[in-house]
């Protein structure tokens, strides 16, 4: 698919994710034992044949840059096109100063990049959503329907209504109302993925820039619902929203369900990530591992149950890990116990320590901490 260009918004650093976004933005959060959240957006684009992608960043993005690099692991390292990082210094300022308060304001900072896009169509997508989307089908429907804008919607809303946009659909499969941040779900939840033509995008951007409008939802979807043909694309797959620390925890733990893994990691649309050459995981004769996802390069001498361990985690003899997420390089010393814990990268849990959280309020430990 050479007629679609990808714009990925990777500038959000959601404070409700607490320790996980202290040193990185939301798109760069580790997920599922070996991935980062951004992997899903990039893989969706590449699986649909998209070869040109602009990644809009703003703050706390060093971790993201280290992960995506030149885009080689997603086949986006090219002499012409490929992956382009669009940093904040390309933005000369706006109605809110030097902070993006919405997608239209973020796009205003890269208008010269948008003008050079070679493709006729553009997909706008967030870099902080975990899903495996058949994007090629979305574009096909968009063209066949004659829509001005196609909105990808979930048939089973999974986000916090106070942070989501919802659409209702009338005759002719056309969106007839848009609700932003309601108290309760109204219609179908938008997944904040939109397809429109390059020419329309530039026209909308000019309108919003000259009228001081920063939000795509308010400035375009709501205000132009009568003049633009906005149509939904219904997606019924796994598409959770990482709107809180507990949501991140529950979304991660859902991967222990084989049906969820089969939905999210469809071999026909593989999820790519940064390549590493790690040795196989070692399990000592006394170790025990039950219903867990364990990455390469781990050393398991204790017990692991209903947990997700990233690459290079060490669980020493007598340690017990349950209902926990341990990120890369974490070490759990002998006799320690964790239950409902999220440990960021390179955490050390001291010998004999007991760390306890809950399903709705997991304990989060910051990167490089020793407890």
URKA-V330331 format. One record per run of one state. SS is the DSSP state (2 for helix, 1 for strand, 0 for the rest). FROM is the first residue (numbers start at 1). TO is the last residue. Records with the same first field share a line. If there is no record, write none. Layout:
SS->FROM-TO, FROM-TO
//
This chain:
0->1-3, 10-14, 22-25, 29-29, 32-34, 37-37, 48-51, 57-61, 69-71, 75-81, 87-87, 91-93, 95-96, 98-102, 109-110, 116-120, 127-128, 130-134, 146-148, 155-160, 164-164, 170-170, 181-187, 211-215, 223-229, 236-240, 242-244, 257-257, 265-266, 270-281, 284-287, 291-292, 295-298, 301-302, 306-307, 310-313, 316-319, 323-324, 327-330, 333-336, 340-340, 344-347, 350-353, 357-362, 366-369, 371-371
1->4-9, 30-31, 35-36, 52-56, 82-86, 94-94, 97-97, 121-126, 129-129, 149-154, 165-169, 174-180, 188-197, 230-235, 241-241, 282-283, 288-290, 293-294, 299-300, 303-305, 308-309, 314-315, 320-322, 325-326, 331-332, 337-339, 341-343, 348-349, 354-356, 363-365, 370-370
2->15-21, 26-28, 38-47, 62-68, 72-74, 88-90, 103-108, 111-115, 135-145, 161-163, 171-173, 198-210, 216-222, 245-256, 258-264, 267-269
//
